[in-house]
Structures are given as C-alpha cells and as structure tokens.
C-alpha cells in the first residue's frame, strides 16, 4: 500500500507504526500541514492516515488549513471510500469531517490509563485480539462529543466516552496512543501546548512521571500497536466502503 499521512507536528509522526509498515514493504508520504505544506491529490494513494497535533479541531481562524483538511478527509472517506486511520486529533477530525462534533473535555486525560472495549469494540475486527481493558497513553483535552451518523463507538473511558470509532467498514480512529516509542514523551513534551497540559495534570515533574509510566508499559504498547496495525490492514482489504 502507498499511504498518505497528514501530520500536524514534526515529532508527532506514525511512531512504531513506521517499523511495521517498513517490515511489510508498504510506503508512506508525510505532509506537515502546520508547516504550510500543501495537500497532494489523493489519487495514487491507497489509504489516508491523520495523526495528532496540539491544535483543536475548531481553531479554524488560527489554522485555516483545518477547513481544507476536513473537506479532504470527507472526500477520501465518504466519497472515495479509502481506508482511513485517525489518531488523537485525527480521530476528532474524522468525526467533524463526517458531521459529528468535538469539544473541550470536562476532565482532560493525561497519563497511562485504562481503556475499555465496548460491546461493538469486542465484535470489531479493528480491535480484535486486544483485551477488554488495556493500557494506553492519553494526552488530550478535547474529545468527540457527538459521533457522525452511522458511526460505532468501539472503546471508552469514564472521562471520554468515544475512545475509538468506526465509520463504514474501512474508516477507524482512536483518541488514545499505542504507537509511542522510547522517545515519544520527551519529544512531545517540547511542544508548548503539551508541556503546559502535562504540568497542569502531573506537576513540574510530569515529564519524568509520564516517561517512566510509558517505559513500564512499552512491551504492551508495542504488542497492542502491532495487533491494531495488522487488524487495520485487514479492514483495508475489505470492499470499497463508499458511503455507510
């Protein structure tokens, strides 16, 4: 597969998924929208991945390219039926692009926290093989407040109802992070918005706390990330999935 990856921060890349893609011989091209890089024609790509970032989906006045990005996602998913994977901000952008809504979280989630599969999630090919409750990295202060029509919620937490979402057979997204690597926390902590949220949530030594918590769970993160990656490839091989 040849995958188009939309980034919103240089250090917030596909993480451990890069290794899986390389091992399987898949290729990917990254476009960093926050740096003003233009969106390429979607023709010639087999799938679209949209990653996280420090901006909010509603900050269109501050980041006008968000308007174009949402239209691009809608065309790729709803019109063309391309396989889609959204992480964090990408999860929220998928929801808004298809008619859902996002808003500020009443309680931001920052830390290594438990995520619970819903009944739909336990039946989902996308999350097949994951335990009913699993740990992941959370680092967000916004969330999907209303899913698009026809979407299914696959995972949840007490503080954030929609942790994973499926729309049609080939569009999937998650609010949480499994793709992290050994240097992820240190790299993301250099982003001012993330650093401020981390201090607010965990105190002045928040980076050290979070780094240690992630290091302790890294084998599980890698195992679950590979499982989700394999599952996503299987869903991508299904029918066109145009519309719902």
Secondary structure, 3 states (H helix, E strand, C coil): CEEEEEECCCCCCCCCHHHHHHHHCCEEEEEEHHHCCCCCCCCCCCEEEECCCCCCCCCCCCCCHHHHHHHHHHHHHHHCCCEEEEECHHHHHHHHHCCCEEEEEEEEEEEEEEEEECHHHHCCCCCCCCCCEEEEEEEEEEEEEECCCCCEEEEECCCCCCCEEEECCCEEEECCECCCCCCHHHHHCCCHHHHHHHHHHHCCCHHHHHHHHHHHHHHHHHHHHHHHHHHHHHHHCCCCCCCC
